[in-house]
Each structure stands twice: as C-alpha cells, then as structure tokens.
Amino acid sequence: MTIVVGTLAVLVAAFVKGAIAFGFPTIATPLFALVVDVRTAVAVLILPNLAMDVVQAVRRPGLLPVLRRHAVLYVTGIAGTFLGTYWLTRFSDRQAMLVLGLFVLGFVALNASRFSLRVKPSWERYLAGPAGLVAGVMGGITNAHGTPLVVYFYALGLDKGEFVRAISLAFIVYKAAQLVAVTQAGIMTLDLFWLSVLATAIALAAFGLGLLVQDRMNQRVFNRVILGVLTALGGLLVFRAMR
C-alpha cells in the first residue's frame, strides 16, 4: 500500500507541476503522508523536486536577470528554510498549515473580486526579504515553499515565462537548502535518499507530460489555472490543519 500510494502521489503531483510550474510537494506530501510520517514524506520528495526544477529552469533562457532581480528573496528563503526545518523536528505543523491555507484562500478571494492584489514595482525591494523568509519557514515546516512563492510572484504580475523562470530558480535554491537542512537534522537517511532517487525517476515521466500541457496554455488560461490550483491547495492545507 505504501508503494502504491507513494507512486500515485508522485505521478499526480509531478504532472501538475509540469503543467503549472509548482504544486509538487504541496500535493504529494499530504498524499504520501497518508501511509508514512510527514518527516519521511518531506525527505523522499526533495530530490524529485530538485530534478524537475533544474529541467524547468534550463528550458527557458534569461536566468541571470531573474537571479539578480530576486537575489534577496532567494537568500532570505535559505535562512527561512533552515529555521522551518529546525521547527519541523520540534513542533506540530498544524498551525503553520492553517495560517498558510487561510492566507492563500484570502488571496484568491481578493483576486476573484475587483480588488486584484498587485505589488507595485517600488514595493518589491521592501517585500522581497520578508516574502522569502516566510516562504522558507513555511517550506521547512510543511514542505510547501511553492504556495507563498506563487502568491508573491503572481502579485508581481509576472508573465508566464518570467513566472516559470523565477519560481524554478527559487525552488532550486530552497530545495537545495532543505536537502542540507534535513540531512543535518538527521531526517534524511541513506535508505530515504535512495527512495528519493527512485521517486525522481517516477516523477520525471509524469513531469514531461505536464510540460507539454504548460507549453500549450496561453497567459489568460495559465493565470486562471494558477488561481484554481491555489484555491485547492489552500483548502487542502486548511483541511489538513483541522483534522
């Protein structure tokens, strides 16, 4: 049962990530956690996420300007990831998931109204640091870096290409930091490392199919799908926290 549920979780989440550039750990972690503990799920899913983000990042040119623009976000995200992983080994993640889920649902509701939330260019330099820290801490605790990052990048009004580049680089930086953090914390064992390698091979097949879908979506559909998935993820986080 563990193998079946784990394989299905990885396949479904990898396809979604290929289609919209995020969502893999947020979908796969709670599904995988149905048959294993959360710490094991977090460890096993790190390498597949890293591999998919490397593929996604190198598919599109223009990575250096994105790295320069969001450097502060990435650096503070690394610090937040180590803090979140520290708390993962000591506290329940329910409160963090509840806060994140309610925040995401509020963001979606606001964008569904006529008051679409957008960050002014002049605000970006002040919000990048706190946004990266929040994403890192939430990711370290819940394995869901992507949800707060998607909210931030969507609020910046990035087009599809810029969005995919920015979030892919963010995931590479954050997941690399998380891999170091969970290894130092003793969460990633040698057995779990090899399971993560196996999960990577499974994930890449479904991820490739998802990329074909992403390439065929126009900007308007892409934005709508992002808000739809955020709604589902926000509801899932709240549900997990309230169980």
VMD Tcl script that draws the C-alpha trace (Angstrom):
set ca {
  {0.00 0.00 0.00}
  {2.85 2.38 0.81}
  {4.42 1.80 -2.62}
  {1.10 2.23 -4.46}
  {0.08 5.42 -2.63}
  {3.58 6.87 -2.86}
  {3.82 6.20 -6.60}
  {0.39 7.69 -7.32}
  {1.17 10.75 -5.20}
  {4.42 11.37 -7.11}
  {2.83 10.82 -10.56}
  {-0.15 13.11 -9.97}
  {1.88 15.86 -8.31}
  {4.64 15.73 -10.95}
  {2.12 16.12 -13.78}
  {0.55 19.14 -12.07}
  {3.99 20.69 -11.53}
  {4.88 20.21 -15.18}
  {1.66 21.92 -16.24}
  {1.80 24.96 -13.97}
  {5.42 25.03 -12.63}
  {4.54 24.41 -8.98}
  {2.45 22.27 -6.64}
  {4.55 19.10 -6.42}
  {5.37 18.99 -2.68}
  {2.08 20.58 -1.63}
  {0.09 17.86 -3.42}
  {2.46 14.92 -2.93}
  {3.30 15.48 0.75}
  {-0.21 15.10 2.23}
  {-0.98 12.16 -0.06}
  {2.27 10.39 0.77}
  {1.78 11.23 4.45}
  {-1.33 9.03 4.43}
  {0.99 5.99 4.60}
  {4.22 7.39 6.11}
  {5.06 10.09 8.66}
  {5.46 13.69 7.49}
  {9.23 13.80 8.02}
  {9.72 10.75 5.79}
  {7.48 12.27 3.11}
  {9.43 15.54 3.21}
  {12.77 13.75 2.80}
  {11.71 11.44 -0.04}
  {10.17 14.24 -2.10}
  {13.15 16.62 -2.08}
  {15.24 15.10 -4.91}
  {12.33 14.76 -7.39}
  {11.50 18.42 -6.82}
  {15.11 19.48 -7.38}
  {15.42 17.44 -10.59}
  {12.18 18.80 -12.07}
  {13.10 22.39 -11.26}
  {16.53 22.06 -12.87}
  {14.84 20.75 -16.04}
  {12.24 23.51 -15.90}
  {14.83 26.24 -15.33}
  {17.20 25.27 -18.18}
  {14.33 25.04 -20.69}
  {13.97 28.83 -20.72}
  {16.71 31.45 -21.35}
  {17.23 34.57 -19.27}
  {18.01 33.03 -15.88}
  {20.74 35.52 -14.88}
  {18.47 38.61 -14.89}
  {15.91 36.68 -12.84}
  {18.60 35.67 -10.35}
  {19.72 39.29 -9.96}
  {16.17 40.59 -9.57}
  {15.14 38.08 -6.89}
  {18.50 37.55 -5.13}
  {17.24 38.92 -1.80}
  {14.18 36.66 -1.94}
  {16.37 33.61 -2.51}
  {18.88 34.45 0.25}
  {16.25 35.09 2.91}
  {14.44 31.95 1.75}
  {17.52 29.86 2.54}
  {17.60 31.26 6.08}
  {13.87 30.63 6.46}
  {14.24 27.04 5.23}
  {16.77 26.24 7.95}
  {14.51 27.86 10.56}
  {11.48 25.93 9.34}
  {13.36 22.63 9.29}
  {14.51 23.29 12.86}
  {10.89 23.77 13.91}
  {9.80 20.70 11.90}
  {11.76 18.50 14.29}
  {10.21 20.11 17.37}
  {6.68 21.35 16.75}
  {3.44 20.31 15.08}
  {2.92 21.79 11.62}
  {-0.85 22.24 12.00}
  {-0.83 25.89 12.99}
  {1.56 26.79 10.17}
  {-0.61 24.96 7.62}
  {-3.76 26.65 8.91}
  {-2.26 30.14 8.69}
  {-0.84 29.46 5.22}
  {-4.07 27.91 3.96}
  {-6.24 30.79 5.21}
  {-3.83 33.32 3.74}
  {-3.90 31.62 0.33}
  {-7.71 31.39 0.30}
  {-7.92 35.07 1.25}
  {-5.54 35.97 -1.58}
  {-7.60 34.00 -4.11}
  {-10.85 35.57 -2.88}
  {-9.33 39.03 -3.25}
  {-8.20 38.31 -6.81}
  {-11.61 36.88 -7.67}
  {-13.11 40.26 -6.73}
  {-12.46 43.55 -8.48}
  {-9.66 44.27 -6.00}
  {-6.92 42.29 -7.69}
  {-3.83 42.26 -5.46}
  {-0.72 43.52 -7.21}
  {2.66 44.63 -5.86}
  {3.89 47.98 -7.16}
  {7.43 47.88 -8.61}
  {8.55 50.38 -5.97}
  {7.44 47.99 -3.19}
  {9.29 44.93 -4.49}
  {12.64 45.78 -2.88}
  {10.97 46.03 0.54}
  {8.78 42.93 0.23}
  {11.34 40.53 -1.26}
  {13.13 39.84 2.04}
  {10.04 39.14 4.17}
  {8.42 37.14 1.35}
  {11.49 34.91 1.03}
  {11.71 34.39 4.79}
  {8.03 33.43 5.05}
  {8.31 31.05 2.08}
  {11.40 29.44 3.57}
  {9.92 28.96 7.04}
  {6.63 27.61 5.68}
  {8.50 25.31 3.31}
  {10.74 24.00 6.05}
  {7.75 23.16 8.26}
  {5.16 22.00 5.70}
  {7.30 21.19 2.60}
  {5.20 23.76 0.71}
  {7.63 26.50 -0.34}
  {5.67 26.98 -3.53}
  {2.38 28.27 -2.17}
  {3.65 31.55 -0.63}
  {6.08 31.99 -3.54}
  {3.28 31.64 -6.09}
  {1.24 34.26 -4.23}
  {4.21 36.66 -4.27}
  {5.17 36.13 -7.93}
  {1.53 36.31 -9.03}
  {1.15 39.60 -7.15}
  {4.18 40.94 -9.06}
  {2.21 40.42 -12.28}
  {4.89 38.30 -13.97}
  {4.02 36.84 -17.36}
  {4.12 33.06 -17.84}
  {7.77 32.87 -18.92}
  {9.01 35.16 -16.13}
  {6.85 33.34 -13.59}
  {8.23 29.91 -14.54}
  {11.85 31.12 -14.51}
  {11.50 32.91 -11.18}
  {9.77 30.09 -9.35}
  {12.04 27.40 -10.82}
  {15.17 29.18 -9.58}
  {13.54 29.78 -6.20}
  {12.72 26.09 -5.84}
  {16.26 25.04 -6.78}
  {17.75 27.35 -4.14}
  {15.22 26.48 -1.44}
  {15.19 22.73 -2.06}
  {19.00 22.56 -2.10}
  {19.00 24.34 1.25}
  {16.29 22.00 2.52}
  {18.30 18.95 1.47}
  {21.24 20.19 3.54}
  {18.95 21.08 6.45}
  {17.13 17.72 6.63}
  {20.44 15.87 6.34}
  {21.92 17.88 9.20}
  {18.77 17.30 11.25}
  {19.05 13.54 10.74}
  {15.77 13.31 8.81}
  {17.36 12.22 5.52}
  {18.84 8.74 5.95}
  {20.67 6.68 3.32}
  {17.59 4.48 2.77}
  {15.37 7.51 2.29}
  {17.93 9.03 -0.09}
  {17.67 6.01 -2.41}
  {13.89 6.10 -2.17}
  {14.09 9.75 -3.20}
  {16.23 8.80 -6.20}
  {13.60 6.23 -7.23}
  {10.83 8.81 -6.77}
  {12.79 11.15 -9.06}
  {12.75 8.63 -11.91}
  {8.99 8.15 -11.48}
  {8.33 11.88 -11.27}
  {10.23 12.88 -14.41}
  {7.98 10.80 -16.68}
  {4.77 12.48 -15.50}
  {6.54 15.85 -15.36}
  {7.36 15.62 -19.06}
  {3.68 15.19 -19.91}
  {2.83 18.17 -17.76}
  {5.36 20.35 -19.60}
  {3.57 19.62 -22.88}
  {0.39 20.99 -21.31}
  {2.20 24.08 -19.96}
  {3.63 24.93 -23.39}
  {0.13 24.96 -24.90}
  {-1.50 27.24 -22.32}
  {-1.88 30.94 -23.09}
  {-1.38 33.63 -20.42}
  {-5.06 34.02 -19.54}
  {-5.63 30.29 -19.06}
  {-2.35 29.99 -17.15}
  {-3.44 32.70 -14.67}
  {-6.83 31.08 -14.17}
  {-5.30 27.66 -13.59}
  {-2.89 29.13 -11.02}
  {-5.76 30.69 -9.06}
  {-7.72 27.44 -9.30}
  {-4.85 25.35 -8.01}
  {-4.15 27.88 -5.24}
  {-7.78 27.55 -4.14}
  {-7.47 23.77 -4.00}
  {-4.12 23.91 -2.19}
  {-5.36 26.47 0.31}
  {-8.38 24.31 1.07}
  {-6.16 21.23 1.38}
  {-3.85 22.99 3.86}
  {-6.79 24.12 5.99}
  {-8.30 20.62 5.89}
  {-5.01 19.05 6.96}
  {-4.63 21.55 9.78}
  {-8.17 20.98 11.07}
  {-8.04 17.16 11.06}
}
mol new
graphics top color blue
foreach p $ca { graphics top sphere $p radius 0.5 }
foreach p [lrange $ca 0 end-1] q [lrange $ca 1 end] { graphics top cylinder $p $q radius 0.2 }
display resetview
